[in-house]
Amino acid sequence: MTALEELSDHLPQALDRIALPSYVLNPDGTIRWVNQEARRLVGDVVGRPAIEMIAPEDRDRASDAFAKRLRGEHVDDYEIHVLLADGGQARVEISAVPLTTNEHAVGIFGLAVRRRSPNAAGEHREYRLTPRQRDVLNLLAAGASTDQIAAQLTLSRETVRNHIRRILGALGARSRLEAVAIAHRAGLV
């Protein structure tokens, strides 16, 4: 078994525990899979058309972005309102990529980062990071690994790990991915 095959055995469980709503759409736009956080947000919607989870005013833009991603075209992240399980709405930033096999799109994987109004009571927060922690956070946001960050900043792996632990603590994040999402939402990266 290759390292990639071994990793793929653990990936579904890891994705289900990500602290951000995550989903997979079939090429026809039906929802194939959602993780725990997505179920908390919109309910158990597997098998339903994804467009039904989107506020009517945002459906055209979301449909257009979906079609472009399936064709392999670049689509910037964008914000829409999703319909919540409790009947309300939430503003989310959609970040998604096509899932491909032999250059053919077989679905879309995405994250829905919930946006909060900075004016809401208790929502606006000042994150205190050192300049070096900001450097590490920017490299994390660019997708760099611990080893790549260490090499680029001329630090030891353990020092990078310590910076990442402190970044997670400062942002109140449980994972690197969640830290990057929080940093994007807060305008830190």
LUMNU-997198 format. One line per field, with one value per residue: residue number from 1; x, y, z of N, C-alpha, C in turn. Coordinates in Angstrom, 3 decimals. Layout:
seq <- [NUM,...] .
nu <- [X,...] .
nv <- [Y,...] .
nw <- [Z,...] .
cau <- [X,...] .
cav <- [Y,...] .
caw <- [Z,...] .
cu <- [X,...] .
cv <- [Y,...] .
cw <- [Z,...] .
END
This chain:
seq <- [1,2,3,4,5,6,7,8,9,10,11,12,13,14,15,16,17,18,19,20,21,22,23,24,25,26,27,28,29,30,31,32,33,34,35,36,37,38,39,40,41,42,43,44,45,46,47,48,49,50,51,52,53,54,55,56,57,58,59,60,61,62,63,64,65,66,67,68,69,70,71,72,73,74,75,76,77,78,79,80,81,82,83,84,85,86,87,88,89,90,91,92,93,94,95,96,97,98,99,100,101,102,103,104,105,106,107,108,109,110,111,112,113,114,115,116,117,118,119,120,121,122,123,124,125,126,127,128,129,130,131,132,133,134,135,136,137,138,139,140,141,142,143,144,145,146,147,148,149,150,151,152,153,154,155,156,157,158,159,160,161,162,163,164,165,166,167,168,169,170,171,172,173,174,175,176,177,178,179,180,181,182,183,184,185,186,187,188,189] .
nu <- [0.843,0.600,1.768,-0.070,-2.405,-2.762,-3.192,-5.583,-7.390,-7.891,-8.845,-11.732,-12.833,-11.368,-12.141,-14.814,-14.662,-13.693,-13.791,-15.244,-18.057,-18.358,-18.592,-19.610,-20.483,-22.383,-21.911,-24.364,-25.312,-26.501,-26.387,-23.854,-22.384,-22.016,-20.294,-20.115,-20.298,-21.545,-23.992,-24.956,-25.390,-27.142,-28.711,-29.606,-28.978,-28.250,-28.505,-30.296,-30.946,-28.337,-28.857,-31.237,-30.504,-29.656,-30.155,-32.731,-31.941,-29.247,-28.886,-28.475,-25.825,-24.427,-25.052,-23.811,-21.104,-20.734,-21.089,-18.919,-16.745,-17.029,-16.339,-13.702,-12.791,-11.350,-12.635,-13.169,-13.343,-16.522,-19.329,-22.412,-25.861,-27.009,-29.678,-30.793,-31.181,-32.977,-34.673,-33.765,-31.272,-27.821,-24.838,-22.275,-18.929,-17.953,-15.662,-14.347,-13.434,-12.968,-13.451,-11.567,-11.172,-9.033,-8.868,-11.538,-14.345,-15.787,-17.239,-17.681,-15.783,-16.213,-15.928,-17.777,-17.470,-18.603,-19.794,-19.630,-21.141,-19.108,-20.088,-21.791,-22.650,-19.940,-18.675,-16.632,-13.184,-9.938,-7.061,-4.104,-1.085,2.330,4.837,6.317,4.602,2.544,3.880,4.199,1.487,0.629,2.083,0.963,-1.618,-1.063,-0.719,1.559,3.652,4.759,7.528,8.169,7.611,9.485,11.870,11.648,11.542,13.807,13.836,13.602,11.841,10.431,10.226,8.554,6.268,5.663,5.015,2.742,1.025,0.652,-0.577,-2.967,-4.079,-4.324,-6.173,-8.279,-8.701,-9.119,-7.742,-5.312,-6.516,-8.919,-7.824,-6.741,-9.104,-10.412,-8.542,-8.745,-11.392,-11.149,-9.515,-6.783,-5.027] .
nv <- [-1.175,2.164,5.338,7.341,5.846,4.773,7.109,7.952,6.174,7.211,9.728,10.300,10.108,12.090,14.402,14.505,15.405,17.981,21.363,23.113,23.729,21.340,19.908,17.663,17.745,16.167,15.839,16.588,18.430,17.582,16.959,15.052,14.364,15.529,17.029,16.780,19.439,20.802,19.466,20.355,22.994,23.132,20.872,17.378,16.897,15.310,14.011,15.856,18.614,20.955,23.605,24.158,24.753,27.285,30.792,32.396,34.798,34.433,32.253,32.190,33.143,31.206,28.875,29.476,29.615,26.963,25.542,26.575,25.650,22.889,22.749,23.210,25.775,28.662,29.893,32.490,32.590,33.177,34.928,33.811,33.416,30.865,28.573,27.782,24.952,25.595,27.348,29.917,32.163,32.146,33.870,32.798,32.095,30.638,28.234,26.262,23.320,21.453,17.910,15.583,12.996,11.543,14.020,14.702,16.145,14.897,15.745,18.235,19.553,21.340,24.097,25.870,28.754,30.278,33.546,36.333,39.203,41.991,43.856,42.680,41.925,41.046,39.722,40.983,40.921,41.371,39.990,38.934,38.572,37.756,39.319,37.221,35.041,35.896,35.721,32.936,32.188,33.357,31.774,29.282,29.781,29.919,27.323,25.978,23.427,22.214,21.649,23.125,25.731,25.953,25.802,28.061,30.192,29.839,28.294,25.893,22.741,22.216,24.752,25.986,24.395,25.146,27.857,27.495,26.185,28.258,30.139,28.793,28.758,31.546,32.279,30.724,28.317,24.898,23.482,23.634,24.303,25.471,27.656,29.119,29.726,31.339,33.388,34.426,35.349,37.313,39.065,38.803,37.528] .
nw <- [0.000,-0.899,0.398,-0.192,-0.664,1.876,3.324,2.126,3.213,5.730,5.301,4.856,7.520,8.829,7.404,8.112,10.701,10.555,11.574,10.052,7.966,5.467,2.186,-0.499,-3.841,-6.388,-9.988,-11.090,-9.337,-6.998,-3.486,-2.257,0.003,3.351,6.091,9.739,10.781,8.667,8.659,11.111,10.459,8.114,8.201,7.568,4.474,2.376,-0.879,-1.771,-4.050,-4.229,-4.741,-3.501,-0.934,-0.925,-0.663,-2.550,-3.927,-4.371,-5.965,-8.814,-9.119,-7.629,-9.094,-11.537,-10.727,-9.903,-12.342,-13.823,-12.286,-12.637,-15.311,-15.101,-14.886,-13.315,-10.284,-8.128,-4.525,-3.019,-1.552,-0.208,0.816,2.858,3.461,6.594,8.819,10.808,9.600,9.288,7.857,6.835,6.229,4.158,3.131,0.211,-0.673,-3.034,-4.944,-7.994,-8.111,-9.681,-12.152,-14.347,-15.763,-15.855,-14.387,-11.493,-9.446,-6.844,-4.226,-1.272,1.078,3.495,4.874,7.625,7.793,9.896,11.177,11.808,13.526,15.272,18.615,20.598,18.522,17.070,17.223,18.458,17.302,18.678,17.406,17.006,14.879,13.673,14.018,12.365,9.929,9.762,9.759,7.337,5.541,6.128,5.207,2.536,1.976,2.785,4.178,7.424,7.239,4.929,5.775,7.836,6.362,4.679,6.507,7.925,10.327,13.007,12.795,15.150,16.304,14.438,14.794,17.437,17.040,15.454,17.268,19.100,17.443,16.832,19.402,19.906,17.961,18.621,17.373,16.249,14.398,11.733,9.317,10.183,11.532,9.399,8.036,9.951,10.080,7.476,7.555,9.496,8.240,8.446,6.760] .
cau <- [0.000,1.376,1.449,-1.298,-3.523,-2.930,-3.780,-6.973,-8.221,-8.193,-9.353,-13.157,-13.060,-10.780,-12.988,-16.059,-14.410,-13.240,-14.669,-15.899,-18.999,-17.736,-19.566,-19.264,-21.622,-22.310,-21.918,-25.710,-25.630,-27.078,-25.441,-23.424,-21.844,-21.759,-19.686,-20.890,-20.551,-22.549,-25.281,-25.422,-25.789,-28.269,-29.463,-29.188,-29.458,-27.668,-29.460,-31.105,-30.218,-27.641,-29.462,-32.314,-29.929,-29.149,-31.195,-33.099,-31.205,-27.868,-28.886,-27.866,-24.371,-23.929,-25.162,-22.774,-19.809,-20.718,-20.867,-17.540,-15.820,-17.121,-15.607,-12.286,-12.456,-11.075,-13.695,-12.770,-14.272,-17.599,-20.251,-23.835,-26.665,-27.564,-30.880,-30.450,-32.123,-34.005,-35.478,-33.079,-30.235,-26.476,-23.923,-21.083,-17.985,-17.775,-14.368,-14.577,-12.571,-13.503,-12.846,-11.402,-10.586,-8.633,-9.213,-12.991,-14.907,-16.746,-17.919,-17.107,-15.578,-16.196,-16.055,-18.647,-16.985,-19.675,-19.408,-20.352,-21.058,-18.191,-20.806,-22.588,-22.062,-18.992,-18.103,-15.395,-12.140,-8.576,-6.177,-2.738,-0.075,3.628,5.173,6.738,3.390,1.851,4.615,3.839,0.078,0.555,2.572,-0.079,-2.713,-0.599,-0.673,2.887,3.767,5.670,8.891,8.337,7.673,10.783,12.913,11.513,11.804,15.038,13.499,13.511,10.468,9.799,9.879,7.364,5.148,5.317,4.313,1.412,0.229,0.289,-1.538,-4.242,-4.599,-4.705,-7.353,-9.335,-8.917,-8.789,-6.933,-4.671,-7.518,-9.821,-7.059,-6.670,-10.447,-10.622,-7.658,-9.365,-12.593,-10.726,-8.669,-5.376,-4.247] .
cav <- [0.000,3.393,6.321,8.017,4.925,4.699,8.378,8.026,5.392,8.028,11.032,10.550,10.357,13.392,15.444,14.595,16.100,19.358,22.290,23.989,22.999,20.828,19.170,17.176,17.776,15.376,16.698,17.103,19.433,17.039,16.862,13.665,14.160,16.702,16.642,17.077,20.878,21.167,18.955,21.273,24.253,23.042,19.635,16.218,17.281,14.432,13.593,16.997,19.571,21.973,24.914,24.343,25.212,28.639,31.819,32.643,35.902,34.026,30.996,32.326,33.250,29.905,27.945,29.849,29.202,25.498,25.120,26.928,24.734,21.592,22.865,23.404,27.203,29.231,30.695,33.028,32.366,34.159,34.830,33.612,33.109,29.517,28.400,26.967,23.922,26.205,28.265,31.190,32.235,32.500,34.277,31.950,32.228,29.339,27.929,24.926,22.850,20.260,16.605,15.097,11.709,11.598,15.340,14.831,16.487,13.929,16.386,19.454,19.562,22.726,24.532,27.031,29.456,31.163,34.942,36.996,40.659,42.499,44.746,41.906,41.958,39.993,39.058,41.613,40.521,41.715,38.837,39.380,37.660,38.389,39.376,35.897,34.231,36.329,35.122,31.513,32.123,33.632,30.593,28.259,30.148,29.630,25.874,25.443,22.424,22.578,21.643,24.246,26.961,25.953,26.113,29.436,31.165,29.405,27.908,24.439,22.222,22.361,26.167,26.210,23.755,25.999,29.028,27.064,25.961,29.572,30.733,28.120,29.265,32.957,32.391,29.860,27.309,23.524,22.888,24.604,24.743,26.396,28.880,29.869,30.252,32.446,34.479,35.043,36.053,38.473,39.924,38.696,37.049] .
caw <- [0.000,-0.972,1.436,-0.605,-0.411,3.318,3.719,1.661,4.124,6.901,4.897,5.127,8.943,9.161,6.829,8.864,11.967,10.330,12.278,9.084,7.126,4.252,1.393,-1.832,-4.754,-7.616,-11.178,-11.365,-8.329,-5.768,-2.379,-2.084,1.354,4.197,7.363,10.947,10.893,7.656,9.145,12.156,9.824,7.177,8.402,6.782,3.145,1.364,-1.891,-2.223,-4.891,-3.435,-5.005,-2.524,0.324,-1.171,-0.725,-3.949,-4.551,-4.647,-6.716,-10.148,-8.961,-7.181,-10.229,-12.500,-10.166,-9.939,-13.729,-14.200,-11.606,-13.311,-16.577,-14.789,-14.883,-11.993,-9.674,-6.835,-3.423,-3.047,-0.429,-0.468,1.994,2.843,4.271,7.748,9.232,11.661,8.804,9.109,6.833,7.287,5.167,4.148,2.020,-0.418,-1.269,-3.571,-6.031,-8.649,-7.885,-11.050,-12.495,-15.762,-16.295,-15.943,-13.078,-10.968,-8.340,-6.274,-2.779,-0.835,2.462,3.659,6.059,8.088,7.973,10.973,11.109,12.828,14.441,16.220,19.962,20.927,17.352,16.631,18.152,18.074,17.463,18.939,16.889,16.792,13.453,13.200,13.922,11.146,8.812,9.739,9.365,5.893,4.831,6.281,4.297,1.174,1.830,3.099,5.234,8.510,6.714,3.996,6.575,8.515,5.379,4.185,7.568,8.569,11.694,13.191,12.713,16.465,16.470,13.606,15.494,18.581,16.502,15.014,18.483,19.653,16.500,17.064,20.671,19.780,17.103,19.120,16.336,16.609,13.347,10.852,8.354,10.871,11.788,8.136,7.772,10.892,9.661,6.288,7.996,10.263,7.405,8.871,5.616] .
cu <- [0.889,0.954,0.153,-2.523,-3.805,-3.601,-5.249,-7.909,-8.678,-8.879,-10.843,-13.456,-12.529,-11.660,-14.289,-15.880,-13.892,-14.266,-15.342,-16.893,-18.353,-18.745,-18.943,-20.555,-21.357,-22.314,-23.302,-26.169,-26.313,-25.973,-25.133,-23.009,-21.747,-21.137,-20.577,-21.260,-21.589,-23.926,-25.843,-25.982,-27.084,-29.105,-28.907,-29.769,-28.896,-28.781,-30.333,-30.288,-29.606,-28.298,-30.590,-31.805,-29.482,-30.312,-31.466,-32.278,-29.764,-27.770,-28.227,-26.346,-23.770,-23.973,-24.075,-21.392,-19.668,-20.398,-19.438,-16.540,-15.844,-16.363,-14.116,-11.851,-12.225,-12.263,-13.167,-13.789,-15.317,-18.532,-21.682,-24.543,-27.215,-28.770,-30.579,-31.547,-33.260,-34.873,-34.838,-32.103,-28.904,-25.657,-22.674,-20.210,-17.727,-16.387,-14.451,-13.624,-13.226,-12.733,-12.762,-10.802,-10.293,-9.100,-10.715,-13.541,-15.958,-17.498,-17.188,-16.963,-15.527,-16.289,-16.952,-18.254,-18.038,-19.122,-20.243,-20.141,-20.098,-18.881,-21.636,-21.877,-21.149,-18.323,-16.781,-14.318,-10.790,-7.686,-4.760,-1.767,1.225,3.894,5.592,5.527,2.567,2.547,4.226,2.395,-0.089,1.035,1.596,-1.221,-2.347,-0.448,0.662,2.819,4.701,7.106,9.148,8.430,9.026,11.897,12.844,11.873,13.085,14.806,13.536,12.042,9.738,9.405,8.636,6.142,4.693,4.561,2.890,0.507,-0.247,-0.715,-2.917,-4.882,-5.095,-5.980,-8.532,-9.687,-8.497,-7.910,-6.291,-5.671,-8.478,-9.100,-6.977,-8.024,-10.742,-9.787,-8.203,-10.551,-12.231,-9.839,-7.205,-4.473,-4.932] .
cv <- [1.238,4.334,7.051,7.137,4.822,5.971,8.438,7.192,6.226,9.336,11.238,10.848,11.726,14.521,15.594,15.381,17.523,20.307,23.301,23.165,22.635,19.960,18.653,17.176,16.857,16.322,17.257,18.120,18.904,16.888,15.390,13.377,15.509,16.210,17.066,18.553,21.338,20.672,19.840,22.556,24.114,21.779,18.504,16.376,16.403,13.936,14.715,17.885,20.673,23.335,25.206,24.879,26.674,29.608,32.172,33.735,35.535,32.803,31.111,32.352,31.908,28.877,28.203,29.388,27.686,25.005,25.411,25.973,23.355,21.596,23.087,24.852,27.675,30.076,31.180,32.630,33.481,33.919,34.675,33.433,31.699,29.488,27.387,25.966,24.516,27.214,29.624,31.134,32.565,32.866,33.420,32.315,30.825,29.261,26.479,24.615,21.639,19.014,15.953,13.702,11.766,12.885,15.563,15.099,15.464,14.492,17.632,19.236,21.015,22.892,25.759,27.707,30.479,32.550,35.524,38.490,41.158,43.409,43.988,41.879,40.770,39.341,39.673,41.351,40.921,40.508,39.355,38.297,38.429,38.472,38.007,34.966,34.616,35.765,33.650,31.356,32.385,32.441,29.429,28.525,29.879,28.125,25.231,24.434,22.943,22.649,22.811,25.571,27.068,26.349,27.576,30.475,30.864,29.160,26.396,24.020,22.444,23.806,26.501,25.603,24.594,27.244,28.646,26.812,27.295,30.298,30.118,28.634,30.697,33.127,31.565,28.764,25.937,22.845,24.006,25.181,25.744,27.716,29.741,30.481,31.448,33.646,35.192,35.905,37.342,39.424,39.887,38.226,37.468] .
cw <- [0.000,0.150,1.102,-0.359,1.084,3.840,3.328,2.527,5.314,6.552,5.180,6.602,9.344,8.634,7.599,10.156,11.789,10.939,11.355,8.277,5.793,3.515,0.107,-2.637,-5.926,-8.812,-11.531,-10.316,-7.087,-4.720,-2.133,-0.647,2.045,5.490,8.535,11.052,9.875,8.086,10.246,11.542,9.016,7.336,7.547,5.380,2.028,0.427,-2.427,-3.153,-4.026,-3.587,-4.019,-1.191,0.242,-1.263,-2.191,-4.638,-4.926,-5.557,-8.089,-10.048,-8.552,-8.308,-11.260,-12.010,-10.207,-11.349,-14.178,-13.557,-12.260,-14.636,-16.358,-14.819,-13.452,-11.543,-8.330,-5.774,-3.461,-1.868,-0.918,0.867,1.829,3.777,5.370,8.083,10.062,10.914,8.579,7.943,7.490,6.071,5.275,2.958,1.497,-1.038,-1.731,-4.716,-6.692,-8.214,-9.260,-11.097,-13.983,-16.435,-16.450,-14.541,-12.677,-9.760,-7.904,-4.772,-2.355,0.661,2.473,4.962,6.461,8.352,9.087,10.842,12.178,13.824,15.465,17.570,20.180,19.734,16.917,17.670,17.593,18.345,17.619,18.505,16.736,15.288,12.895,13.073,12.690,9.900,8.651,9.258,7.864,5.075,4.957,5.302,2.846,0.943,2.154,4.252,6.327,7.999,5.768,4.736,7.260,7.551,4.945,5.240,8.342,10.056,11.796,13.076,14.037,16.732,15.653,14.287,16.690,18.122,16.097,16.216,19.066,18.761,16.722,18.352,20.566,18.971,17.617,18.130,16.828,15.565,12.532,9.866,8.981,11.162,10.537,7.816,8.675,10.472,8.419,6.713,8.722,9.473,7.796,7.732,4.332] .
END
